Amino acid sequence: MTFVARAPRGAFGRFCKWLFIGFNLLMLTLALANCAVVFPYVGSEDPDVAMGAGMFGALLAFGIWSIWPIGALVLGILALVTRGRRLTMEQVLPPS
C-alpha cells in the first residue's frame, strides 16, 4: 500500500505563505477603503471637488487593480514552490 503526503513547510515557506495571504488581504482592504474614502467627495456640490475625487479614485483603483494580480501571481508561485517535499511511503501488508 502506498501513502502520499507532504512534509511540513520550512520557515521561509511559512513566511511566503503568510506574505501571500497578507498581501491579498491588504489589497482587498485598499480596494474597499478607496470606495469608502472617495464616494462622499464624488457627490460634492462643487464640480471641481467631485471631478478631482473621481479622478483620484479612478487612478487609485487602476493602481490597485494592476498591482494586485501581478503580486498575487508572483507571491502565489513563490508560496507553491516553497511547499514541503512530496513524500511517498510504502507499507508492506502482512500476508493473509
C-alpha positions as CSV (number, residue, x, y, z in Angstrom):
1,M,0.0,0.0,0.0
2,T,1.3,3.5,-0.9
3,F,0.7,6.7,1.1
4,V,1.4,10.1,-0.3
5,A,1.9,13.1,2.0
6,R,3.8,16.4,2.2
7,A,6.5,17.4,4.6
8,P,5.7,20.5,6.7
9,R,6.8,23.8,5.3
10,G,10.1,25.3,6.4
11,A,10.4,28.8,8.0
12,F,10.9,30.5,4.6
13,G,7.9,28.6,3.2
14,R,5.6,29.7,6.1
15,F,6.8,33.3,5.6
16,C,6.0,33.1,1.9
17,K,2.5,31.6,2.6
18,W,1.6,34.3,5.1
19,L,3.1,37.0,2.9
20,F,0.7,35.9,0.1
21,I,-2.3,35.9,2.4
22,G,-1.4,39.2,4.0
23,F,-0.8,40.8,0.5
24,N,-4.3,39.7,-0.7
25,L,-5.9,41.0,2.5
26,L,-4.1,44.3,2.2
27,M,-5.2,44.7,-1.4
28,L,-8.8,43.9,-0.6
29,T,-8.7,46.5,2.3
30,L,-7.2,49.1,0.0
31,A,-9.9,48.5,-2.7
32,L,-12.7,48.8,-0.2
33,A,-11.1,51.8,1.5
34,N,-10.8,53.5,-1.9
35,C,-14.6,53.3,-2.3
36,A,-15.3,54.4,1.3
37,V,-13.0,57.4,1.1
38,V,-13.8,58.7,-2.4
39,F,-17.6,58.3,-2.7
40,P,-18.5,61.0,-0.3
41,Y,-16.5,63.6,-2.3
42,V,-17.8,62.4,-5.7
43,G,-21.2,63.6,-4.6
44,S,-20.0,67.0,-3.6
45,E,-21.8,70.1,-4.8
46,D,-18.6,71.7,-6.0
47,P,-17.9,70.2,-9.5
48,D,-14.1,70.7,-9.1
49,V,-14.1,68.6,-5.9
50,A,-16.3,66.0,-7.5
51,M,-14.1,65.8,-10.6
52,G,-10.9,65.7,-8.6
53,A,-12.2,62.9,-6.3
54,G,-13.4,60.9,-9.3
55,M,-10.0,61.2,-11.0
56,F,-8.2,60.3,-7.8
57,G,-10.5,57.3,-7.2
58,A,-10.0,56.1,-10.7
59,L,-6.3,56.4,-10.5
60,L,-6.1,54.6,-7.2
61,A,-8.4,51.9,-8.4
62,F,-6.3,51.4,-11.5
63,G,-3.2,51.2,-9.4
64,I,-4.7,48.6,-7.1
65,W,-6.2,46.5,-9.9
66,S,-2.9,46.5,-11.8
67,I,-0.7,45.6,-8.8
68,W,-3.0,43.0,-7.2
69,P,-2.9,40.4,-10.0
70,I,0.8,40.7,-10.6
71,G,1.6,40.5,-6.9
72,A,-0.8,37.6,-6.3
73,L,0.7,35.7,-9.2
74,V,4.3,36.2,-8.1
75,L,3.6,35.5,-4.4
76,G,1.3,32.6,-5.2
77,I,4.1,30.9,-7.3
78,L,6.6,31.5,-4.5
79,A,4.1,30.0,-2.0
80,L,3.6,27.0,-4.2
81,V,7.3,26.5,-4.8
82,T,8.1,26.6,-1.1
83,R,5.7,23.9,-0.1
84,G,7.1,20.8,1.7
85,R,8.5,18.0,-0.3
86,R,6.2,15.2,-1.5
87,L,6.7,12.1,0.5
88,T,5.7,8.6,-0.8
89,M,5.7,5.9,1.8
90,E,5.3,2.2,1.2
91,Q,3.7,-0.1,3.7
92,V,4.2,-3.8,3.3
93,L,0.9,-5.6,4.0
94,P,1.2,-8.8,6.0
95,P,0.3,-12.0,4.1
96,S,-3.2,-13.1,4.8
